[in-house]
Amino acid sequence: MRRCTEDRRVFMKIGYPNTTENTMSSDSKIFKSSHQNLKSFPSQLKNNKTVRTIDLSFNQLDSIPQHIQYFNSLKELSLHDNYIKIIPAEIGILENLENHLYLHNNKINELPITIGNLRKLKTLDVSNNFLVALPEEIGMLSQLSRFISNNNMITTIPQSFRALQNLEDFEMDGNQLMLLPEIFKEMHALTAVSLKHNQLNTLPSSMSACKCLKSLNLNNNNFRELPAIIKNLRELEIVELKNNQLLRLPDFILALPNLKKLDVSGNPLLEQPKWLFELRITGCEVIL
């Protein structure tokens, strides 16, 4: 089991400056051409088999060419903020893709099963697309540390996710999740989970195994009571359940020695427990 680290990793939505650029590094290893109104892959890339970084974000691309398979040295690929609808199966040939694959803010409705071949990939962002399901093959991404799929239409999480033992940040805000599968038993590295704006009313018991979890965001769901497994997550620093259906707050919250923020605002609480005073004395920010 991986030991919890002292420093909390804070994950935020990645921002990109609105600048115009069209650059190729002197050694031809880095190609950036964002904000260029490109409608197809630049011709300069076609014969560059040694490029390691491609950034074609903020353009008007509606497809990815099949010859992308020849970029065997590629380590990071940014295609976010385009109009891409289909991810070709050939993307699975990019087995050296390691740092990130950014596909957010497109019009993708399906991910190919070949995405499971990207065994070195550490960050995958497919947010703000039209996905209704995720392929089981994502569970084959053994090095994945950050998975982001916010604002899609996904109803279930594949059972194969239980194999993502290196996952640290798991974000699926703004989907249509009603129930989480028992996938968390081996996710000992997990430090941040965000599942806000779904339809959840319970958490799986396997989440008790996430002993390094520091941030849990369940805002805007259907919880009527605070999930009891939370008392086992003693590294928690942030617990957010605002805009749910909570009627009462259990005193097991006091058993979380590292808690710094508890947000339960926007709930129909019947009373404010007296022990909240004790929680505030410890320095915890309580938002009702």
C-alpha positions as CSV (number, residue, x, y, z in Angstrom):
1,M,0.0,0.0,0.0
2,R,1.3,3.4,-0.9
3,R,1.9,5.7,2.1
4,C,0.0,8.9,2.3
5,T,2.1,11.9,1.5
6,E,2.0,15.0,3.8
7,D,1.5,17.5,1.0
8,R,-2.0,17.6,-0.4
9,R,-2.1,17.8,-4.1
10,V,-4.7,20.4,-5.2
11,F,-6.1,19.7,-8.6
12,M,-7.7,22.5,-10.5
13,K,-9.1,22.8,-14.0
14,I,-6.2,23.5,-16.3
15,G,-6.4,27.0,-17.8
16,Y,-4.8,28.0,-21.1
17,P,-4.0,31.6,-22.0
18,N,-5.8,33.1,-25.0
19,T,-2.7,33.6,-27.1
20,T,-1.8,32.9,-30.7
21,E,1.1,30.7,-31.3
22,N,2.5,28.6,-34.0
23,T,5.9,27.2,-33.0
24,M,8.2,24.2,-33.7
25,S,11.1,23.7,-31.4
26,S,14.6,23.8,-33.0
27,D,15.0,20.1,-32.6
28,S,11.4,19.4,-33.9
29,K,10.4,17.7,-30.7
30,I,7.7,20.2,-29.7
31,F,5.0,21.5,-32.0
32,K,2.4,24.1,-30.8
33,S,-0.2,25.7,-33.0
34,S,-3.1,26.8,-30.9
35,H,-5.7,29.6,-31.7
36,Q,-4.9,29.3,-35.4
37,N,-8.4,28.4,-36.7
38,L,-6.9,25.2,-38.0
39,K,-9.4,22.8,-39.6
40,S,-6.9,19.9,-40.2
41,F,-3.6,18.7,-38.9
42,P,-0.7,20.9,-40.1
43,S,1.2,19.6,-43.0
44,Q,4.5,20.2,-41.1
45,L,3.5,17.3,-38.8
46,K,2.9,14.7,-41.4
47,N,6.5,13.5,-41.8
48,N,7.7,14.3,-38.3
49,K,8.1,11.0,-36.6
50,T,10.2,12.3,-33.7
51,V,7.8,14.9,-32.3
52,R,7.1,14.4,-28.6
53,T,4.6,17.2,-27.8
54,I,1.7,18.3,-30.0
55,D,-0.6,21.1,-28.9
56,L,-3.4,21.9,-31.4
57,S,-5.8,23.2,-28.8
58,F,-8.3,26.0,-29.5
59,N,-8.7,25.4,-33.2
60,Q,-11.5,24.1,-35.4
61,L,-10.4,20.5,-35.9
62,D,-13.3,18.1,-36.4
63,S,-11.3,14.9,-36.8
64,I,-8.0,13.3,-36.1
65,P,-6.2,11.8,-39.1
66,Q,-5.3,8.1,-39.1
67,H,-1.6,9.0,-39.7
68,I,-1.4,10.0,-36.1
69,Q,-0.4,6.4,-35.5
70,Y,3.1,7.2,-36.9
71,F,3.9,9.6,-34.1
72,N,5.6,6.9,-32.2
73,S,7.6,9.2,-29.9
74,L,4.7,11.3,-28.8
75,K,4.5,11.8,-25.0
76,E,1.8,14.4,-24.7
77,L,-1.1,15.3,-26.9
78,S,-3.4,18.4,-26.5
79,L,-6.4,18.5,-28.7
80,H,-8.8,20.2,-26.4
81,D,-11.2,22.9,-27.4
82,N,-11.9,21.8,-30.9
83,Y,-14.9,20.2,-32.7
84,I,-13.6,16.6,-32.8
85,K,-16.4,14.0,-32.9
86,I,-14.5,10.7,-33.4
87,I,-11.3,9.4,-31.9
88,P,-9.7,7.0,-34.3
89,A,-8.7,3.5,-33.1
90,E,-5.2,4.3,-34.3
91,I,-4.7,6.5,-31.2
92,G,-4.1,3.2,-29.4
93,I,-0.8,2.8,-31.3
94,L,0.7,5.8,-29.4
95,E,2.0,3.5,-26.7
96,N,4.7,6.1,-25.6
97,L,2.0,8.7,-24.8
98,E,2.8,9.4,-21.2
99,N,2.3,12.9,-19.7
100,H,-1.2,13.7,-20.8
101,L,-4.0,13.2,-23.4
102,Y,-6.3,16.3,-23.4
103,L,-9.5,15.8,-25.3
104,H,-11.8,18.0,-23.3
105,N,-14.2,20.5,-24.8
106,N,-14.9,18.7,-28.0
107,K,-18.0,16.8,-29.4
108,I,-16.8,13.2,-28.8
109,N,-19.5,10.6,-28.1
110,E,-17.4,7.5,-27.8
111,L,-13.9,6.5,-26.9
112,P,-12.3,3.6,-28.8
113,I,-11.4,0.5,-26.9
114,T,-7.8,0.8,-28.2
115,I,-7.4,3.6,-25.6
116,G,-6.5,0.8,-23.2
117,N,-3.2,0.4,-25.0
118,L,-1.9,3.7,-23.6
119,R,-0.3,1.9,-20.6
120,K,2.1,4.8,-19.8
121,L,-0.5,7.5,-19.7
122,K,-0.8,9.5,-16.5
123,T,-3.5,12.1,-17.2
124,L,-6.7,11.7,-19.3
125,D,-9.2,14.5,-19.6
126,V,-12.3,13.9,-21.6
127,S,-14.6,16.5,-19.9
128,N,-17.3,18.5,-21.7
129,N,-18.0,16.1,-24.5
130,F,-21.1,13.9,-25.3
131,L,-20.0,10.7,-23.7
132,V,-22.7,8.4,-22.4
133,A,-20.4,5.5,-21.4
134,L,-16.7,4.7,-20.8
135,P,-14.9,1.7,-22.3
136,E,-13.9,-1.1,-19.9
137,E,-10.4,-0.8,-21.4
138,I,-9.7,2.4,-19.4
139,G,-9.0,0.0,-16.6
140,M,-5.9,-1.1,-18.4
141,L,-4.2,2.3,-18.0
142,S,-2.1,1.1,-15.1
143,Q,-0.1,4.3,-14.7
144,L,-3.1,6.7,-14.8
145,S,-2.9,9.1,-11.9
146,R,-5.5,11.6,-13.0
147,F,-8.9,10.9,-14.7
148,I,-11.3,13.7,-15.5
149,S,-14.6,13.2,-17.2
150,N,-16.7,16.2,-16.0
151,N,-19.9,17.3,-17.8
152,N,-20.8,14.3,-19.9
153,M,-23.8,12.0,-19.7
154,I,-22.3,9.0,-18.2
155,T,-24.6,6.8,-16.1
156,T,-22.2,4.1,-14.9
157,I,-18.5,3.6,-14.1
158,P,-16.8,0.5,-15.5
159,Q,-15.9,-2.3,-13.0
160,S,-12.4,-2.3,-14.6
161,F,-11.6,1.0,-12.9
162,R,-10.8,-1.1,-9.8
163,A,-7.4,-1.8,-11.5
164,L,-6.4,1.8,-11.5
165,Q,-4.2,1.5,-8.4
166,N,-2.1,4.6,-9.2
167,L,-5.1,6.9,-9.5
168,E,-4.8,10.0,-7.3
169,D,-7.4,12.4,-8.7
170,F,-10.8,11.1,-9.8
171,E,-13.3,13.7,-11.2
172,M,-16.7,12.9,-12.7
173,D,-18.8,16.0,-11.9
174,G,-21.9,16.8,-13.9
175,N,-22.8,13.3,-15.1
176,Q,-25.8,11.1,-14.5
177,L,-24.4,8.7,-11.9
178,M,-26.9,7.2,-9.6
179,L,-24.8,4.4,-8.0
180,L,-21.0,3.8,-7.7
181,P,-19.7,0.3,-8.2
182,E,-17.4,-1.3,-5.6
183,I,-14.2,-0.2,-7.4
184,F,-12.2,1.6,-4.7
185,K,-10.7,-1.3,-2.7
186,E,-7.3,-1.1,-4.3
187,M,-7.2,2.6,-4.9
188,H,-4.8,3.4,-2.0
189,A,-3.2,6.3,-3.8
190,L,-6.5,8.3,-4.2
191,T,-6.3,11.8,-2.6
192,A,-9.1,13.7,-4.3
193,V,-12.6,12.6,-5.4
194,S,-15.1,15.0,-7.0
195,L,-18.6,13.7,-7.9
196,K,-20.7,16.8,-7.6
197,H,-23.8,17.4,-9.7
198,N,-24.8,13.7,-10.1
199,Q,-27.7,11.7,-8.6
200,L,-25.9,9.8,-5.9
201,N,-27.4,9.0,-2.5
202,T,-24.9,6.5,-1.1
203,L,-21.2,5.6,-1.3
204,P,-19.8,2.1,-1.8
205,S,-18.2,0.4,1.2
206,S,-15.0,-0.2,-0.8
207,M,-14.2,3.6,-0.5
208,S,-13.2,2.9,3.1
209,A,-10.0,1.6,1.7
210,C,-9.0,5.0,0.4
211,K,-6.9,5.8,3.4
212,C,-5.1,8.7,1.7
213,L,-8.2,10.5,0.6
214,K,-8.0,14.2,1.5
215,S,-10.8,15.8,-0.5
216,L,-14.3,14.5,-1.1
217,N,-16.8,16.7,-3.0
218,L,-20.4,15.4,-3.2
219,N,-22.1,18.7,-3.7
220,N,-25.5,18.7,-5.5
221,N,-26.5,15.1,-5.2
222,N,-29.3,13.3,-3.4
223,F,-27.8,12.3,-0.1
224,R,-30.3,12.2,2.8
225,E,-27.6,11.2,5.4
226,L,-23.9,11.5,5.6
227,P,-22.3,8.3,4.4
228,A,-21.0,6.3,7.4
229,I,-17.8,5.2,5.6
230,I,-16.6,8.8,5.9
231,K,-15.6,8.1,9.5
232,N,-13.0,5.6,8.2
233,L,-11.3,8.2,6.0
234,R,-9.2,9.8,8.7
235,E,-6.9,11.8,6.3
236,L,-9.9,13.8,5.0
237,E,-9.3,17.5,5.1
238,I,-12.2,18.7,2.9
239,V,-15.8,17.3,3.0
240,E,-18.4,19.0,0.8
241,L,-22.0,18.0,0.6
242,K,-23.8,21.2,0.0
243,N,-27.2,21.2,-1.8
244,N,-28.2,17.7,-0.9
245,Q,-31.1,16.4,1.3
246,L,-29.3,16.1,4.7
247,L,-31.6,16.3,7.7
248,R,-29.0,15.6,10.4
249,L,-25.3,15.6,11.0
250,P,-23.7,12.6,12.8
251,D,-21.1,13.2,15.4
252,F,-18.7,10.8,13.8
253,I,-17.4,13.8,11.9
254,L,-15.5,14.6,15.1
255,A,-13.4,11.5,14.5
256,L,-11.8,13.1,11.5
257,P,-8.6,14.6,13.1
258,N,-7.4,16.5,9.9
259,L,-10.7,18.0,8.9
260,K,-10.2,21.7,7.8
261,K,-13.5,22.3,5.9
262,L,-17.0,20.9,6.2
263,D,-19.6,22.4,3.8
264,V,-23.2,21.2,4.3
265,S,-24.9,24.5,3.2
266,G,-28.1,24.3,1.3
267,N,-29.4,21.2,3.2
268,P,-32.7,21.0,5.1
269,L,-31.0,20.4,8.4
270,L,-33.5,20.0,11.3
271,E,-30.9,21.3,13.9
272,Q,-27.4,22.4,14.3
273,P,-25.6,19.9,16.6
274,K,-23.9,21.4,19.7
275,W,-20.7,19.5,18.8
276,L,-20.2,21.8,15.8
277,F,-18.7,24.2,18.3
278,E,-16.0,21.6,19.2
279,L,-15.3,21.2,15.5
280,R,-14.8,25.0,15.0
281,I,-12.5,25.1,18.0
282,T,-10.1,22.7,16.2
283,G,-9.9,25.3,13.4
284,C,-12.2,23.5,11.0
285,E,-14.3,25.8,8.7
286,V,-17.9,24.8,9.0
287,I,-20.4,26.2,6.4
288,L,-24.1,25.6,7.1
